[in-house]
Amino acid sequence: MTRSFTLHVVSNTHWDREWRYSFQQTRMMLVDMMDKTLSLLENDAGFKYFHLDSQTSLVDDYLQIRPDGEERIRKLVQAGRLFIGPWYCLPDQFMVSGESLVRNLLLGHRIAGRFGAVLKVGYSPFSWGQISQLPQLYAGFGIDTALFYRGVSKTDTGKAEFIWEGADDTRVLASRFSKLPRCNFWYEIYRPVVFDRQGGVDDREFHWEAPGCPVRFCDPAHYRRDYKLADPPDEYHLDRLQESLQQLRQAGENDFSTSHLFWAQGHDNSVPSHRESQLIHDAQALLPQDVICHSNLPEYVACLKKEVKDLKVLKGEMRSVKKDRWSSSLAGGVLSARTRIKQANFDAESLLLFYAEPFAAFNWLHGWEYPEGFLAVAWRYLLDNHGHDSIGGCSVDAVHDDMLFRFNQAREIACGLMEKNSLALAARIDLSDTASGEI
């Protein structure tokens, strides 16, 4: 008898705040993406949920350009349809301090809380490997799951789901997903049906005779940039759906340990489509033995918790190298790429953590006002540099030029606070027993 599954289609985008393009150019794409997302959620009854990649920085980035969108976002977040947080940005865990990771989660929770709800799922589809303390950090924020794929493979876990035990023995339910983890539905189903491309990641060439009005700049300043489609085609190749569905279903049915399969509809800086609800409707007709639903991460995790049992336990940090065709590379070169960026980050972190904040705390104990506003600004500058492609040093030059400015701002604030509070402490030293001219 054919086994039945519940196929959770989770609409999302993996939003690199800056990477292939500078922050400001990427934000222009972000505004288009958010405009489309809000419109779909408000007007398409079949488009029920959307995930902003477990971060909140892009919400503030968007509202700086579209301040009138704040209430629209708040309503959708509170209705459980738009999911934001728990992170502020998507850091690489090995290239920033542990305290920076805590501050990242704190800021993410504060921003998401401002809109009424924080995603309490440890969805971490970004860092090149996972530190051993991540289960402990997540537990401190009331999160008992860790969903990631970099640093772990099918060879390590067997089935997709496993128990991850951190450095302090904290345990969380973990999953590495399956084939093409955070974009399997996008690559294997959406892309062939909507763009008439092959499934998988290999079909990347663009042929100029294809529809879509491709445009590419050829001047010396811009010729290295990718082509863009001025008029993207809106196609729907229903004849390709059956084969695509069967291939993705077969890939997951022996990999996931429960009857719930994770199908991720989204990709790097992708924009949601009105075709998604149509795809789900048509897919259900072609797989009548299964339930295909537009789902969300909390719902998917809740279903896992009801069915998982006898899971393998993995301990410590997750930095397993690629061992099979379904696993992801750790991109080890990012650890040393653009060394000056790593040095600038260490300097700024050290000044804030070991000088500016402690000296401010000393004076606060003596009744001075704690400089919370200045420190918040400094930390925001610093955390804006902790996105994995930013701190990883693997972005275009414009990104890393911007980073040096932010590091300088964080460093100047930290040095200014250290000096101001040092002077205040010096003024409190009792010199009444010293002779004139002794000091």
N, C-alpha and C positions, 0 to 999 in steps of 0.2 A: 504493500500500500504506500502511495506517495506521501511523504511527510509534508505537513502544512506549516507555513511560517507566517509570522507577522513582519512585514517589511516596512521599517520606519524610514520614510523619506524626510530628512532633516535639512531644511533650507538654511543656507549660511553663506558667508563670504569669508575667505581668509584675507584680512585686510592688512597689507604691509603699508604702514603709515608713510614710509619712505623707503625706496629700494631702487627700482629701475628708473624712477623719476624722483626729483626733489620733493620735499614735503609740500610745497605750495602747488606744484603741478599735480601731485597725487591728490591733494585736497579738492582740486577741481573735479577729478573723477569721483571723489567721495561724495561731493554734493549731488552729482547726478545719481549716484547709487542710492543715497538716502532718499532723495526725492522719489525715485522709482519704488523703493521699498515701502515708504509710508503710503504711497498711493495704492499699491497692491494690497497692503494690509487693510486699508480702509474701504476698498472698492471691489475686491475679488473675494467672494465668499469661500472659494476653494483654497485660497492662499491663507492659511491659518496662522502660521508662525514664521519667525525669522530670527536668526542668531547673529549678533554682531561680533562673532569670533572671540568671545569671552573677554572682551576688553571694553573700556569706557572712554578712552582718550578720543576716539573718533566722534563720540557724541558731542563733546565740547568743541572739537575742531569744526564740526558741521554747524553748530549753533552760533559760532562766531560769524558765519556767513548767512545763516538762516535763523536769526533769533526768534522769529515767529513760529518756528517749528517745535519749540520746547513743550508746549502743552500737548501737541499731537503725539510726541514721543512719550510723554508722561502717561497719557491715557492708554497707549498700547502696551507699555511696560506693566502698568498696574492691572491691565486686563490679562496678563500672562501670554501675550502674543509676540512681543518684541523682547528678546533676552539680551541683557547687557551685564558685564562683569563676569567673574569676580576681580579680574585684573584691571589695572589702569592701562598698561601697554603689554606687549607680548615679549618678555625679555628672554635672552639666553641666560640660563641659570648659572653657567660656569664662568661667565665673564663679568659678573657684578657681585657685590658682597651679599651675604645672607640678609643683612639688615635692609639692603635696598630691595630685596624681594619682599620683605615684610611691608616696607613702606609702599611698594607697588600695589600689593593686595589691599592695604589700608585705604589708599587713595581710590582704588577701584571700587571698594565697598562704599566709600563716602559719596562718590559721584552717582553710583547706581542707586544708593539709598535716597538720594535727592529726588529720584524719579519714582521711587516707591517699591522697588524690588531688586534683589541681587541674585544672579544665577548662582546657585549653590551646587554646581557640578564642576569638578576639577578637570575641565576640558583644556588640555595643554598641547595644541597641535603646532608648536613653534620651536621650542628650545632644541638645540642639537645635543640630545642626551638630557637626562633628568638627575638632579642631585639627590643624594640619599635622604636628605632632610625634607623633601617635598611632602611626603605623607604627613609628617609632623606639622609643617607649615599649614597645609590644608586643614588638618584637624583643628588647629588653633582658630580657624575661621569657620568652623562648623561644616566643613566639607569632607565627606567620607569616600570620595571616588577620585580616580585619576585616569583620565582617558588621553592616551598619547600613543605615538608610534615610533618616534625617533629614539634610538637607544635600546630597542628591544625587537626581537624577531620571532617568527613562528618556530624556529629552532629552539629558542629559549623557553617559550611558554606552552608549546603544543597548541591548545585551543586559544582563541582570541582573548578570552577572559582569564584573569588570574588574580591572586592576592599579592599585593606589594607590601613588603614590610620595610619600614624606614630605619634610619640609624638609631632611633630611640625605641624601636619595636612597635611603633604605631603601624597599624595595618589599615589599608584601604582596598576597596574593590577596584580593580584596574582592568583596562581593556586596551589592546593595541589595534582594535578594529580588525580590518582584513585587507584584502587587495585594494590598492589605491586608497588608503585609509580615510582621509578627509575630503575626498573628491570622487569616490567611486561611481556614484550615480551620475555626476556631471560628465565624467569622461566616458563611461560605458553606455549610457543611455541618452542623456540630454544632448551631448555633442553629436553623436551619430544621427539622431532623429531631427534635431533642430538645425544643425550646421552641415549635415551630410558628410561628416568626417568619420574616419575609422575610430574604433574604440581604443582605449589605451593612450599612452603618452607619446607614441612615436610619430604619429601623423601630424607633423608641425609645419610642413611647407605650405606656403600660400601660392596659388597659381593666379596670375594676373587676370586670366579670363574668367575666374570665378566671380559670382555676384558679390556686391558689397562695396564697390567704389573704393578700392584701396588707395591710400595716399601715403607717400613717403617723401620727406624733405631731402634735398640733395645738396644743400649748401654746406660749407665746411663746418659750421657750428652744430649742425643737426643730423648729418648724414648717417651717423651711427645709430640713431634711434630706430625703434621698430616702426613698421608701417602701421597705419590705423585705418579702420573702415569708416569712411565718411557717411555711408548709408548701409548699415548692417542689414543683411537680408533677414526676413521673417518667414522662414520656411517650416514645414512640418512633414517629415518623411515617415508616415505611419508604417510603411512597409518594412522599415528597419527596426521597429520596436520589438517585435516578437523575439528575434534572434538576440538582440541586445539584452533583453530581460532574462532570457534563459542563461546566457553566459554569466551575467552578474550573480544570478541566483545560485548557479552551480558553484561559483567561486566561493560563496559564503556558506553554503549549507553544511559543508564538512569542516568548516573553520570555526564558526561560532558554536559555543557549547549549549546555547538555548535555542528556543524557537523564534527568537527575536533577532532580526538582521538589521544592521545599521547601514543605511544608504544615504550618503552625504551629497547633497545637491549644492555645490559651490566650489569655487576655485580661487586662485590668487586674484584679489581685487575684482572678483566677478560681481555682476549685477543680477538681481533676481529677474525672472521672466514671467510674463503672463502665460507662458507655455507650461509652466510647472504643474499647475492644477489640472490642465488638460492631459499631461503625461500620466499623472497619477490615476485619473479617471480611466484613460484608455488602457493603462497597464493592468488595472483591476479586472477589466473584461478579458484580458489575455491570460491572466493567472487566477482563474476562479477558485482554485483550491487554497489560495493564500489570501491574507488580508493586507492590502497596501494602503497605508495611511500617511497623511501629512502630519508628521510627529514633531516632537521637540526633545531636547536632551533630558530634562527632568522626567518626562514620561518614559523615555527609553530606559533610563537608569532604574526607574521604579520597576519596570518589567523585568530587567535583569535580576534585580535583588530577589524577586519572587521565585526565580527558576535556577539560579546558579547553585552548584553544589560540588564538593570535592575538588576544589580548584587548586592548581599548583601554586606554591608560594615561592616568590622570588624576593631576594633580600638585597639591600644596598642600592648604590647608584645604578642607573640604567645607562650604560655607555657601550652596549653591545654593538660591535661592528656589523655591517651588512652581511648576512649569512644566506639569504635566499632572495629570489626575484621579487618578493613582495615587501621586503624590508627597505628602509630608507638609509641613505648615507648619513654619517655624522658631520660631513663637511669639515674635517679636522683643520683645514687651512684657516678657518675663521679665528682660531685661537691665537694666531700670530699676525694675521692680516692687519695692516695699518697700525703698527705698534704704538704710534704716538696717541691714537685714540684711546687705547687701553691705559696708557700712562696718564693721560688727562683725566680719565674717569677715576683712576685710583687717587689722584691728587684731590679732586673735588669731593669724592666720598670721604676721604680721610679728614679733610678740613671741616666738613659738616659734622661727621660723627664723633671726632675726637677732640675738636676744638670749639667750633661755633656752638653746638648744642650743650656740651658740658659747662662751658663758661656762662652761657645764658642760664642754665639751671642753677649754678652757684649763686648768681645774682638774684634769681627768682626766690631762692630760699631766704634772701635778705630783704625781700619785699619789693624788688623791682618787677616791672611788667615783663612777662616772657614774650620774646619777639616772634610770636607764632606766625604773623603775617609774612615777615621777611623769610622765615625758614620754609614756609609753605611754597613761596615763590621759588626759592633756591632748589627745593626738592622737585618741583615741577620741571624746572629747567633740566635737572639731572635725569629724572625719569624719562623725559622726552628723548633722551639719548640711549635708553636701554632696550629699545626694540631690537629683536635678534639680528635683523639685517643692518641696523645702525651700529650697535656695539660690535657686531661681528666683522665690521670693516669690509663688507662685500657689496656695498652699494656704489652708485655712481659718485663721482668726485663732489658734485654739488651737495650731496647729503652730508658728507663728512666735513665739508667746509662749514655748513650750518651747525654741525655738532660742536665744533671748536668754539663757535660763538656762545652756544648754550653752556658749555663747560666753563667758559670765562665768566658768564653771568653768575653761575652757581658759586664759583670760586671767589668772585668779588664780594658777593653777599656774605659768604662764610668768613672771609678775612675781615670785612667791615664789622661784623658782629663780634668776632673774636677780639678785635682791637677795642671796640666800644666797651665790651664787658670786662676786658682786662684793665682798662682805665678805671672803671667803677670799682673793681676789686682792689686796685692799688690805692685808691682814695680811702679805702676802709682800713688800711694797715695802720696800726697804732704806732706812731713814731715819737711818742711823747718822751720816751726814755733815751732818745738819741741826742747827742750833742749837735749843735749847729755846725754844719759843714761835714759831719761824719759820713753822710751818705752822698 
